[in-house]
Amino acid sequence: MYKLSMNLKGSLPALILQTLSFGSSHGYEIASRIKRQSEGVLDFKEGTLYPALHTLERDGLVSSHEEIENGRIRRYYKLTEKGTKTLVKERAEWTRYANAIGGILKGAS
């Protein structure tokens, strides 16, 4: 049986921004929330998640700070004002994209 595979790696920045729109979180918490909300379909590993977080921080879309939690230092990420504006644009683009794909798959002309 042929299995289709979708490359959703490009969606990770938008998913991170969306997750952080609910408040600051550390990387493991971000990944867990994405996995839980997607019912396990989206399961990004550390090797994918952290480079995306670093890029978002470099681009000024998120900021970070360290906190000690249960004796461990954790880096928490927070959405910036620029990140919030970008998230609004990303949501609109994803809605447009999803509607276009949906229309094609439903056989719209």
Biopython code that builds the backbone (N, CA, C, O; Angstrom):
import numpy as np
from Bio.PDB.StructureBuilder import StructureBuilder

atoms = [
    (1, "MET", "N", (0.845, -1.187, 0.000)),
    (1, "MET", "CA", (0.000, 0.000, 0.000)),
    (1, "MET", "C", (0.883, 1.240, 0.000)),
    (1, "MET", "O", (1.847, 1.315, 0.762)),
    (2, "TYR", "N", (0.568, 2.197, -0.833)),
    (2, "TYR", "CA", (1.302, 3.452, -0.940)),
    (2, "TYR", "C", (0.868, 4.389, 0.185)),
    (2, "TYR", "O", (-0.325, 4.570, 0.430)),
    (3, "LYS", "N", (1.833, 4.971, 0.854)),
    (3, "LYS", "CA", (1.520, 5.894, 1.951)),
    (3, "LYS", "C", (2.008, 7.290, 1.581)),
    (3, "LYS", "O", (3.182, 7.482, 1.264)),
    (4, "LEU", "N", (1.109, 8.252, 1.624)),
    (4, "LEU", "CA", (1.486, 9.639, 1.390)),
    (4, "LEU", "C", (2.146, 10.200, 2.631)),
    (4, "LEU", "O", (1.740, 9.888, 3.750)),
    (5, "SER", "N", (3.141, 11.007, 2.443)),
    (5, "SER", "CA", (3.836, 11.626, 3.564)),
    (5, "SER", "C", (3.879, 13.125, 3.332)),
    (5, "SER", "O", (4.313, 13.591, 2.278)),
    (6, "MET", "N", (3.424, 13.875, 4.326)),
    (6, "MET", "CA", (3.418, 15.331, 4.210)),
    (6, "MET", "C", (4.607, 15.900, 4.966)),
    (6, "MET", "O", (4.876, 15.501, 6.099)),
    (7, "ASN", "N", (5.309, 16.819, 4.350)),
    (7, "ASN", "CA", (6.419, 17.494, 5.009)),
    (7, "ASN", "C", (5.888, 18.761, 5.661)),
    (7, "ASN", "O", (5.686, 19.779, 5.000)),
    (8, "LEU", "N", (5.667, 18.683, 6.964)),
    (8, "LEU", "CA", (5.117, 19.823, 7.684)),
    (8, "LEU", "C", (6.183, 20.563, 8.480)),
    (8, "LEU", "O", (5.853, 21.378, 9.342)),
    (9, "LYS", "N", (7.457, 20.292, 8.203)),
    (9, "LYS", "CA", (8.530, 20.955, 8.918)),
    (9, "LYS", "C", (8.418, 22.475, 8.786)),
    (9, "LYS", "O", (8.711, 23.199, 9.738)),
    (10, "GLY", "N", (8.006, 22.956, 7.639)),
    (10, "GLY", "CA", (7.856, 24.392, 7.416)),
    (10, "GLY", "C", (6.769, 25.019, 8.263)),
    (10, "GLY", "O", (6.719, 26.241, 8.396)),
    (11, "SER", "N", (5.899, 24.206, 8.839)),
    (11, "SER", "CA", (4.824, 24.727, 9.680)),
    (11, "SER", "C", (5.256, 24.908, 11.128)),
    (11, "SER", "O", (4.536, 25.532, 11.908)),
    (12, "LEU", "N", (6.412, 24.377, 11.502)),
    (12, "LEU", "CA", (6.833, 24.416, 12.894)),
    (12, "LEU", "C", (6.937, 25.822, 13.472)),
    (12, "LEU", "O", (6.461, 26.036, 14.587)),
    (13, "PRO", "N", (7.529, 26.791, 12.783)),
    (13, "PRO", "CA", (7.573, 28.135, 13.373)),
    (13, "PRO", "C", (6.190, 28.684, 13.728)),
    (13, "PRO", "O", (6.014, 29.263, 14.800)),
    (14, "ALA", "N", (5.223, 28.510, 12.852)),
    (14, "ALA", "CA", (3.865, 28.991, 13.138)),
    (14, "ALA", "C", (3.260, 28.241, 14.320)),
    (14, "ALA", "O", (2.561, 28.837, 15.140)),
    (15, "LEU", "N", (3.519, 26.951, 14.413)),
    (15, "LEU", "CA", (2.995, 26.162, 15.537)),
    (15, "LEU", "C", (3.623, 26.597, 16.857)),
    (15, "LEU", "O", (2.945, 26.650, 17.883)),
    (16, "ILE", "N", (4.904, 26.905, 16.832)),
    (16, "ILE", "CA", (5.572, 27.401, 18.033)),
    (16, "ILE", "C", (4.987, 28.743, 18.444)),
    (16, "ILE", "O", (4.680, 28.953, 19.618)),
    (17, "LEU", "N", (4.833, 29.646, 17.497)),
    (17, "LEU", "CA", (4.263, 30.963, 17.807)),
    (17, "LEU", "C", (2.856, 30.816, 18.377)),
    (17, "LEU", "O", (2.506, 31.490, 19.346)),
    (18, "GLN", "N", (2.056, 29.950, 17.788)),
    (18, "GLN", "CA", (0.696, 29.716, 18.284)),
    (18, "GLN", "C", (0.729, 29.192, 19.712)),
    (18, "GLN", "O", (-0.033, 29.653, 20.562)),
    (19, "THR", "N", (1.602, 28.236, 19.978)),
    (19, "THR", "CA", (1.717, 27.664, 21.317)),
    (19, "THR", "C", (2.127, 28.732, 22.328)),
    (19, "THR", "O", (1.598, 28.778, 23.439)),
    (20, "LEU", "N", (3.061, 29.581, 21.942)),
    (20, "LEU", "CA", (3.525, 30.635, 22.852)),
    (20, "LEU", "C", (2.515, 31.762, 23.023)),
    (20, "LEU", "O", (2.662, 32.595, 23.918)),
    (21, "SER", "N", (1.496, 31.796, 22.177)),
    (21, "SER", "CA", (0.464, 32.823, 22.333)),
    (21, "SER", "C", (-0.348, 32.600, 23.616)),
    (21, "SER", "O", (-1.062, 33.497, 24.065)),
    (22, "PHE", "N", (-0.236, 31.402, 24.203)),
    (22, "PHE", "CA", (-0.922, 31.092, 25.458)),
    (22, "PHE", "C", (-0.062, 31.403, 26.678)),
    (22, "PHE", "O", (-0.545, 31.334, 27.808)),
    (23, "GLY", "N", (1.205, 31.746, 26.461)),
    (23, "GLY", "CA", (2.107, 32.080, 27.558)),
    (23, "GLY", "C", (3.473, 31.459, 27.348)),
    (23, "GLY", "O", (3.650, 30.615, 26.470)),
    (24, "SER", "N", (4.435, 31.874, 28.150)),
    (24, "SER", "CA", (5.799, 31.380, 27.978)),
    (24, "SER", "C", (5.878, 29.894, 28.326)),
    (24, "SER", "O", (5.140, 29.397, 29.176)),
    (25, "SER", "N", (6.789, 29.202, 27.649)),
    (25, "SER", "CA", (6.966, 27.763, 27.833)),
    (25, "SER", "C", (8.401, 27.389, 27.520)),
    (25, "SER", "O", (9.099, 28.103, 26.800)),
    (26, "HIS", "N", (8.837, 26.258, 28.069)),
    (26, "HIS", "CA", (10.143, 25.726, 27.691)),
    (26, "HIS", "C", (9.945, 24.749, 26.542)),
    (26, "HIS", "O", (8.821, 24.347, 26.240)),
    (27, "GLY", "N", (11.046, 24.374, 25.905)),
    (27, "GLY", "CA", (10.993, 23.565, 24.688)),
    (27, "GLY", "C", (10.203, 22.274, 24.811)),
    (27, "GLY", "O", (9.376, 21.969, 23.952)),
    (28, "TYR", "N", (10.450, 21.512, 25.870)),
    (28, "TYR", "CA", (9.743, 20.243, 26.031)),
    (28, "TYR", "C", (8.235, 20.472, 26.138)),
    (28, "TYR", "O", (7.444, 19.716, 25.575)),
    (29, "GLU", "N", (7.851, 21.511, 26.858)),
    (29, "GLU", "CA", (6.434, 21.849, 27.026)),
    (29, "GLU", "C", (5.797, 22.248, 25.686)),
    (29, "GLU", "O", (4.656, 21.887, 25.398)),
    (30, "ILE", "N", (6.547, 22.990, 24.881)),
    (30, "ILE", "CA", (6.055, 23.395, 23.553)),
    (30, "ILE", "C", (5.814, 22.164, 22.689)),
    (30, "ILE", "O", (4.749, 22.013, 22.091)),
    (31, "ALA", "N", (6.813, 21.283, 22.629)),
    (31, "ALA", "CA", (6.693, 20.063, 21.817)),
    (31, "ALA", "C", (5.544, 19.189, 22.305)),
    (31, "ALA", "O", (4.788, 18.644, 21.501)),
    (32, "SER", "N", (5.414, 19.056, 23.620)),
    (32, "SER", "CA", (4.340, 18.226, 24.185)),
    (32, "SER", "C", (2.963, 18.779, 23.850)),
    (32, "SER", "O", (2.046, 18.022, 23.532)),
    (33, "ARG", "N", (2.820, 20.077, 23.920)),
    (33, "ARG", "CA", (1.527, 20.694, 23.628)),
    (33, "ARG", "C", (1.148, 20.509, 22.157)),
    (33, "ARG", "O", (0.000, 20.201, 21.836)),
    (34, "ILE", "N", (2.123, 20.699, 21.273)),
    (34, "ILE", "CA", (1.863, 20.502, 19.842)),
    (34, "ILE", "C", (1.452, 19.050, 19.589)),
    (34, "ILE", "O", (0.491, 18.789, 18.865)),
    (35, "LYS", "N", (2.174, 18.120, 20.181)),
    (35, "LYS", "CA", (1.855, 16.699, 20.001)),
    (35, "LYS", "C", (0.461, 16.387, 20.547)),
    (35, "LYS", "O", (-0.329, 15.708, 19.892)),
    (36, "ARG", "N", (0.168, 16.878, 21.730)),
    (36, "ARG", "CA", (-1.133, 16.621, 22.368)),
    (36, "ARG", "C", (-2.271, 17.231, 21.556)),
    (36, "ARG", "O", (-3.282, 16.572, 21.315)),
    (37, "GLN", "N", (-2.115, 18.481, 21.133)),
    (37, "GLN", "CA", (-3.193, 19.143, 20.394)),
    (37, "GLN", "C", (-3.399, 18.558, 19.003)),
    (37, "GLN", "O", (-4.484, 18.676, 18.434)),
    (38, "SER", "N", (-2.356, 17.924, 18.450)),
    (38, "SER", "CA", (-2.495, 17.293, 17.136)),
    (38, "SER", "C", (-2.816, 15.808, 17.258)),
    (38, "SER", "O", (-2.779, 15.069, 16.275)),
    (39, "GLU", "N", (-3.134, 15.383, 18.490)),
    (39, "GLU", "CA", (-3.451, 13.985, 18.763)),
    (39, "GLU", "C", (-2.334, 13.049, 18.304)),
    (39, "GLU", "O", (-2.590, 11.961, 17.790)),
    (40, "GLY", "N", (-1.087, 13.493, 18.499)),
    (40, "GLY", "CA", (0.077, 12.673, 18.195)),
    (40, "GLY", "C", (0.545, 12.710, 16.760)),
    (40, "GLY", "O", (1.567, 12.106, 16.434)),
    (41, "VAL", "N", (-0.173, 13.402, 15.889)),
    (41, "VAL", "CA", (0.211, 13.450, 14.479)),
    (41, "VAL", "C", (1.507, 14.240, 14.304)),
    (41, "VAL", "O", (2.380, 13.845, 13.532)),
    (42, "LEU", "N", (1.628, 15.345, 15.016)),
    (42, "LEU", "CA", (2.820, 16.189, 14.921)),
    (42, "LEU", "C", (3.681, 15.948, 16.156)),
    (42, "LEU", "O", (3.304, 16.304, 17.272)),
    (43, "ASP", "N", (4.833, 15.343, 15.938)),
    (43, "ASP", "CA", (5.732, 14.997, 17.034)),
    (43, "ASP", "C", (7.137, 15.448, 16.653)),
    (43, "ASP", "O", (7.925, 14.668, 16.118)),
    (44, "PHE", "N", (7.443, 16.709, 16.932)),
    (44, "PHE", "CA", (8.732, 17.266, 16.571)),
    (44, "PHE", "C", (9.771, 16.913, 17.626)),
    (44, "PHE", "O", (9.527, 17.083, 18.821)),
    (45, "LYS", "N", (10.895, 16.436, 17.203)),
    (45, "LYS", "CA", (11.982, 16.050, 18.097)),
    (45, "LYS", "C", (12.870, 17.251, 18.398)),
    (45, "LYS", "O", (12.787, 18.283, 17.732)),
    (46, "GLU", "N", (13.728, 17.101, 19.420)),
    (46, "GLU", "CA", (14.613, 18.181, 19.840)),
    (46, "GLU", "C", (15.470, 18.715, 18.697)),
    (46, "GLU", "O", (15.699, 19.921, 18.600)),
    (47, "GLY", "N", (15.941, 17.824, 17.836)),
    (47, "GLY", "CA", (16.802, 18.231, 16.729)),
    (47, "GLY", "C", (16.119, 19.127, 15.725)),
    (47, "GLY", "O", (16.785, 19.800, 14.937)),
    (48, "THR", "N", (14.806, 19.146, 15.740)),
    (48, "THR", "CA", (14.025, 20.024, 14.868)),
    (48, "THR", "C", (13.518, 21.229, 15.643)),
    (48, "THR", "O", (13.552, 22.351, 15.138)),
    (49, "LEU", "N", (13.049, 21.008, 16.860)),
    (49, "LEU", "CA", (12.422, 22.056, 17.657)),
    (49, "LEU", "C", (13.393, 23.159, 18.060)),
    (49, "LEU", "O", (13.109, 24.337, 17.846)),
    (50, "TYR", "N", (14.521, 22.797, 18.633)),
    (50, "TYR", "CA", (15.418, 23.817, 19.175)),
    (50, "TYR", "C", (16.053, 24.708, 18.106)),
    (50, "TYR", "O", (16.173, 25.912, 18.329)),
    (51, "PRO", "N", (16.460, 24.170, 16.964)),
    (51, "PRO", "CA", (16.932, 25.080, 15.917)),
    (51, "PRO", "C", (15.850, 26.079, 15.478)),
    (51, "PRO", "O", (16.151, 27.236, 15.186)),
    (52, "ALA", "N", (14.593, 25.623, 15.433)),
    (52, "ALA", "CA", (13.490, 26.523, 15.068)),
    (52, "ALA", "C", (13.319, 27.608, 16.132)),
    (52, "ALA", "O", (13.119, 28.776, 15.800)),
    (53, "LEU", "N", (13.396, 27.229, 17.403)),
    (53, "LEU", "CA", (13.294, 28.215, 18.485)),
    (53, "LEU", "C", (14.434, 29.229, 18.409)),
    (53, "LEU", "O", (14.214, 30.425, 18.598)),
    (54, "HIS", "N", (15.638, 28.759, 18.136)),
    (54, "HIS", "CA", (16.789, 29.664, 18.038)),
    (54, "HIS", "C", (16.640, 30.633, 16.870)),
    (54, "HIS", "O", (17.003, 31.805, 16.975)),
    (55, "THR", "N", (16.106, 30.140, 15.767)),
    (55, "THR", "CA", (15.866, 31.014, 14.608)),
    (55, "THR", "C", (14.801, 32.054, 14.929)),
    (55, "THR", "O", (14.959, 33.228, 14.594)),
    (56, "LEU", "N", (13.725, 31.634, 15.572)),
    (56, "LEU", "CA", (12.671, 32.581, 15.962)),
    (56, "LEU", "C", (13.215, 33.642, 16.908)),
    (56, "LEU", "O", (12.841, 34.811, 16.823)),
    (57, "GLU", "N", (14.094, 33.230, 17.806)),
    (57, "GLU", "CA", (14.686, 34.194, 18.736)),
    (57, "GLU", "C", (15.624, 35.148, 17.992)),
    (57, "GLU", "O", (15.594, 36.358, 18.218)),
    (58, "ARG", "N", (16.441, 34.606, 17.120)),
    (58, "ARG", "CA", (17.355, 35.431, 16.325)),
    (58, "ARG", "C", (16.586, 36.471, 15.502)),
    (58, "ARG", "O", (17.040, 37.603, 15.330)),
    (59, "ASP", "N", (15.422, 36.070, 15.001)),
    (59, "ASP", "CA", (14.611, 36.961, 14.176)),
    (59, "ASP", "C", (13.737, 37.914, 14.992)),
    (59, "ASP", "O", (13.001, 38.720, 14.425)),
    (60, "GLY", "N", (13.816, 37.823, 16.311)),
    (60, "GLY", "CA", (13.069, 38.733, 17.173)),
    (60, "GLY", "C", (11.607, 38.382, 17.374)),
    (60, "GLY", "O", (10.831, 39.215, 17.844)),
    (61, "LEU", "N", (11.218, 37.160, 17.025)),
    (61, "LEU", "CA", (9.821, 36.751, 17.162)),
    (61, "LEU", "C", (9.521, 36.176, 18.539)),
    (61, "LEU", "O", (8.378, 36.194, 18.996)),
    (62, "VAL", "N", (10.557, 35.667, 19.195)),
    (62, "VAL", "CA", (10.441, 35.191, 20.571)),
    (62, "VAL", "C", (11.652, 35.700, 21.350)),
    (62, "VAL", "O", (12.701, 35.998, 20.779)),
    (63, "SER", "N", (11.481, 35.791, 22.642)),
    (63, "SER", "CA", (12.602, 36.087, 23.533)),
    (63, "SER", "C", (12.705, 34.932, 24.518)),
    (63, "SER", "O", (11.775, 34.134, 24.641)),
    (64, "SER", "N", (13.824, 34.839, 25.215)),
    (64, "SER", "CA", (13.978, 33.734, 26.155)),
    (64, "SER", "C", (14.641, 34.208, 27.436)),
    (64, "SER", "O", (15.312, 35.239, 27.478)),
    (65, "HIS", "N", (14.429, 33.426, 28.466)),
    (65, "HIS", "CA", (15.088, 33.648, 29.750)),
    (65, "HIS", "C", (15.209, 32.300, 30.452)),
    (65, "HIS", "O", (14.484, 31.355, 30.142)),
    (66, "GLU", "N", (16.128, 32.230, 31.393)),
    (66, "GLU", "CA", (16.327, 30.975, 32.119)),
    (66, "GLU", "C", (15.663, 31.046, 33.485)),
    (66, "GLU", "O", (15.636, 32.093, 34.133)),
    (67, "GLU", "N", (15.128, 29.901, 33.905)),
    (67, "GLU", "CA", (14.540, 29.743, 35.230)),
    (67, "GLU", "C", (14.980, 28.396, 35.780)),
    (67, "GLU", "O", (15.250, 27.461, 35.026)),
    (68, "ILE", "N", (15.049, 28.309, 37.086)),
    (68, "ILE", "CA", (15.345, 27.026, 37.721)),
    (68, "ILE", "C", (14.020, 26.368, 38.080)),
    (68, "ILE", "O", (13.177, 26.947, 38.765)),
    (69, "GLU", "N", (13.866, 25.143, 37.596)),
    (69, "GLU", "CA", (12.644, 24.376, 37.847)),
    (69, "GLU", "C", (13.046, 22.982, 38.307)),
    (69, "GLU", "O", (13.719, 22.254, 37.578)),
    (70, "ASN", "N", (12.637, 22.613, 39.510)),
    (70, "ASN", "CA", (12.990, 21.310, 40.088)),
    (70, "ASN", "C", (14.502, 21.077, 40.065)),
    (70, "ASN", "O", (14.968, 19.974, 39.780)),
    (71, "GLY", "N", (15.255, 22.129, 40.367)),
    (71, "GLY", "CA", (16.702, 22.017, 40.418)),
    (71, "GLY", "C", (17.399, 22.032, 39.070)),
    (71, "GLY", "O", (18.621, 21.899, 39.006)),
    (72, "ARG", "N", (16.641, 22.192, 37.988)),
    (72, "ARG", "CA", (17.208, 22.221, 36.630)),
    (72, "ARG", "C", (17.024, 23.599, 36.025)),
    (72, "ARG", "O", (16.013, 24.263, 36.255)),
    (73, "ILE", "N", (17.996, 24.016, 35.262)),
    (73, "ILE", "CA", (17.865, 25.283, 34.535)),
    (73, "ILE", "C", (17.104, 25.000, 33.252)),
    (73, "ILE", "O", (17.485, 24.142, 32.455)),
    (74, "ARG", "N", (16.034, 25.735, 33.074)),
    (74, "ARG", "CA", (15.228, 25.604, 31.848)),
    (74, "ARG", "C", (15.180, 26.951, 31.150)),
    (74, "ARG", "O", (15.130, 27.998, 31.795)),
    (75, "ARG", "N", (15.197, 26.910, 29.828)),
    (75, "ARG", "CA", (15.067, 28.129, 29.034)),
    (75, "ARG", "C", (13.608, 28.255, 28.617)),
    (75, "ARG", "O", (13.057, 27.379, 27.951)),
    (76, "TYR", "N", (13.001, 29.350, 29.020)),
    (76, "TYR", "CA", (11.611, 29.642, 28.673)),
    (76, "TYR", "C", (11.571, 30.632, 27.521)),
    (76, "TYR", "O", (12.356, 31.579, 27.463)),
    (77, "TYR", "N", (10.647, 30.395, 26.615)),
    (77, "TYR", "CA", (10.475, 31.249, 25.444)),
    (77, "TYR", "C", (9.159, 31.986, 25.555)),
    (77, "TYR", "O", (8.170, 31.456, 26.061)),
    (78, "LYS", "N", (9.166, 33.229, 25.070)),
    (78, "LYS", "CA", (7.990, 34.093, 25.154)),
    (78, "LYS", "C", (7.808, 34.800, 23.814)),
    (78, "LYS", "O", (8.778, 35.213, 23.178)),
    (79, "LEU", "N", (6.584, 34.929, 23.409)),
    (79, "LEU", "CA", (6.246, 35.632, 22.175)),
    (79, "LEU", "C", (6.532, 37.119, 22.334)),
    (79, "LEU", "O", (6.186, 37.707, 23.358)),
    (80, "THR", "N", (7.151, 37.728, 21.348)),
    (80, "THR", "CA", (7.386, 39.173, 21.362)),
    (80, "THR", "C", (6.252, 39.860, 20.600)),
    (80, "THR", "O", (5.402, 39.195, 20.009)),
    (81, "GLU", "N", (6.246, 41.168, 20.618)),
    (81, "GLU", "CA", (5.237, 41.919, 19.856)),
    (81, "GLU", "C", (5.364, 41.605, 18.363)),
    (81, "GLU", "O", (4.366, 41.422, 17.668)),
    (82, "LYS", "N", (6.601, 41.547, 17.889)),
    (82, "LYS", "CA", (6.834, 41.199, 16.483)),
    (82, "LYS", "C", (6.336, 39.779, 16.194)),
    (82, "LYS", "O", (5.786, 39.515, 15.124)),
    (83, "GLY", "N", (6.529, 38.875, 17.146)),
    (83, "GLY", "CA", (6.057, 37.504, 16.989)),
    (83, "GLY", "C", (4.544, 37.422, 16.927)),
    (83, "GLY", "O", (3.986, 36.629, 16.169)),
    (84, "THR", "N", (3.881, 38.251, 17.732)),
    (84, "THR", "CA", (2.411, 38.285, 17.717)),
    (84, "THR", "C", (1.899, 38.756, 16.361)),
    (84, "THR", "O", (0.950, 38.187, 15.820)),
    (85, "LYS", "N", (2.521, 39.787, 15.815)),
    (85, "LYS", "CA", (2.122, 40.298, 14.490)),
    (85, "LYS", "C", (2.380, 39.254, 13.408)),
    (85, "LYS", "O", (1.577, 39.087, 12.491)),
    (86, "THR", "N", (3.492, 38.563, 13.522)),
    (86, "THR", "CA", (3.812, 37.517, 12.554)),
    (86, "THR", "C", (2.822, 36.369, 12.652)),
    (86, "THR", "O", (2.430, 35.805, 11.630)),
    (87, "LEU", "N", (2.415, 36.015, 13.855)),
    (87, "LEU", "CA", (1.448, 34.938, 14.049)),
    (87, "LEU", "C", (0.120, 35.263, 13.371)),
    (87, "LEU", "O", (-0.491, 34.388, 12.758)),
    (88, "VAL", "N", (-0.322, 36.488, 13.473)),
    (88, "VAL", "CA", (-1.571, 36.903, 12.812)),
    (88, "VAL", "C", (-1.458, 36.670, 11.302)),
    (88, "VAL", "O", (-2.383, 36.151, 10.677)),
    (89, "LYS", "N", (-0.326, 37.055, 10.727)),
    (89, "LYS", "CA", (-0.110, 36.864, 9.287)),
    (89, "LYS", "C", (-0.023, 35.372, 8.941)),
    (89, "LYS", "O", (-0.576, 34.930, 7.934)),
    (90, "GLU", "N", (0.673, 34.604, 9.781)),
    (90, "GLU", "CA", (0.820, 33.161, 9.538)),
    (90, "GLU", "C", (-0.527, 32.444, 9.580)),
    (90, "GLU", "O", (-0.792, 31.563, 8.763)),
    (91, "ARG", "N", (-1.370, 32.824, 10.530)),
    (91, "ARG", "CA", (-2.709, 32.211, 10.611)),
    (91, "ARG", "C", (-3.496, 32.464, 9.328)),
    (91, "ARG", "O", (-4.136, 31.558, 8.794)),
    (92, "ALA", "N", (-3.442, 33.698, 8.840)),
    (92, "ALA", "CA", (-4.166, 34.048, 7.611)),
    (92, "ALA", "C", (-3.629, 33.248, 6.424)),
    (92, "ALA", "O", (-4.400, 32.749, 5.604)),
    (93, "GLU", "N", (-2.296, 33.128, 6.339)),
    (93, "GLU", "CA", (-1.696, 32.359, 5.241)),
    (93, "GLU", "C", (-2.072, 30.883, 5.314)),
    (93, "GLU", "O", (-2.365, 30.270, 4.288)),
    (94, "TRP", "N", (-2.067, 30.304, 6.521)),
    (94, "TRP", "CA", (-2.418, 28.898, 6.661)),
    (94, "TRP", "C", (-3.889, 28.660, 6.334)),
    (94, "TRP", "O", (-4.233, 27.637, 5.742)),
    (95, "THR", "N", (-4.740, 29.575, 6.707)),
    (95, "THR", "CA", (-6.159, 29.443, 6.377)),
    (95, "THR", "C", (-6.343, 29.473, 4.862)),
    (95, "THR", "O", (-7.093, 28.675, 4.300)),
    (96, "ARG", "N", (-5.662, 30.386, 4.224)),
    (96, "ARG", "CA", (-5.737, 30.500, 2.757)),
    (96, "ARG", "C", (-5.207, 29.227, 2.094)),
    (96, "ARG", "O", (-5.820, 28.698, 1.167)),
    (97, "TYR", "N", (-4.069, 28.746, 2.578)),
    (97, "TYR", "CA", (-3.446, 27.530, 2.057)),
    (97, "TYR", "C", (-4.350, 26.319, 2.260)),
    (97, "TYR", "O", (-4.574, 25.546, 1.329)),
    (98, "ALA", "N", (-4.871, 26.153, 3.480)),
    (98, "ALA", "CA", (-5.743, 25.007, 3.789)),
    (98, "ALA", "C", (-7.016, 25.038, 2.943)),
    (98, "ALA", "O", (-7.473, 23.995, 2.476)),
    (99, "ASN", "N", (-7.580, 26.209, 2.747)),
    (99, "ASN", "CA", (-8.782, 26.333, 1.911)),
    (99, "ASN", "C", (-8.480, 25.959, 0.456)),
    (99, "ASN", "O", (-9.297, 25.323, -0.210)),
    (100, "ALA", "N", (-7.301, 26.357, -0.031)),
    (100, "ALA", "CA", (-6.930, 26.032, -1.403)),
    (100, "ALA", "C", (-6.756, 24.525, -1.576)),
    (100, "ALA", "O", (-7.264, 23.943, -2.535)),
    (101, "ILE", "N", (-6.043, 23.903, -0.654)),
    (101, "ILE", "CA", (-5.832, 22.445, -0.726)),
    (101, "ILE", "C", (-7.167, 21.724, -0.581)),
    (101, "ILE", "O", (-7.453, 20.780, -1.317)),
    (102, "GLY", "N", (-7.989, 22.176, 0.376)),
    (102, "GLY", "CA", (-9.301, 21.568, 0.572)),
    (102, "GLY", "C", (-10.157, 21.645, -0.670)),
    (102, "GLY", "O", (-10.843, 20.685, -1.021)),
    (103, "GLY", "N", (-10.118, 22.792, -1.339)),
    (103, "GLY", "CA", (-10.891, 22.958, -2.560)),
    (103, "GLY", "C", (-10.448, 22.004, -3.656)),
    (103, "GLY", "O", (-11.272, 21.448, -4.382)),
    (104, "ILE", "N", (-9.150, 21.822, -3.767)),
    (104, "ILE", "CA", (-8.620, 20.909, -4.793)),
    (104, "ILE", "C", (-8.996, 19.468, -4.461)),
    (104, "ILE", "O", (-9.439, 18.719, -5.330)),
    (105, "LEU", "N", (-8.815, 19.088, -3.201)),
    (105, "LEU", "CA", (-9.108, 17.708, -2.817)),
    (105, "LEU", "C", (-10.603, 17.384, -2.889)),
    (105, "LEU", "O", (-10.975, 16.222, -3.050)),
    (106, "LYS", "N", (-11.450, 18.391, -2.772)),
    (106, "LYS", "CA", (-12.889, 18.173, -2.897)),
    (106, "LYS", "C", (-13.343, 18.228, -4.348)),
    (106, "LYS", "O", (-14.508, 17.974, -4.653)),
    (107, "GLY", "N", (-12.414, 18.563, -5.243)),
    (107, "GLY", "CA", (-12.738, 18.602, -6.660)),
    (107, "GLY", "C", (-13.337, 19.922, -7.120)),
    (107, "GLY", "O", (-14.049, 19.958, -8.124)),
    (108, "ALA", "N", (-13.065, 21.000, -6.408)),
    (108, "ALA", "CA", (-13.569, 22.317, -6.812)),
    (108, "ALA", "C", (-12.929, 22.726, -8.123)),
    (108, "ALA", "O", (-11.806, 22.332, -8.436)),
    (109, "SER", "N", (-13.650, 23.509, -8.868)),
    (109, "SER", "CA", (-13.088, 23.966, -10.144)),
    (109, "SER", "C", (-12.835, 25.448, -10.130)),
    (109, "SER", "O", (-12.363, 26.003, -11.122)),
]
sb = StructureBuilder()
sb.init_structure("model")
sb.init_model(0)
sb.init_chain("A")
sb.init_seg("    ")
for serial, (resi, resn, name, xyz) in enumerate(atoms, 1):
    if name == "N":
        sb.init_residue(resn, " ", resi, " ")
    sb.init_atom(name, np.array(xyz, "f"), 0.0, 1.0, " ", f" {name:<3s}", serial, name[0])
structure = sb.get_structure()
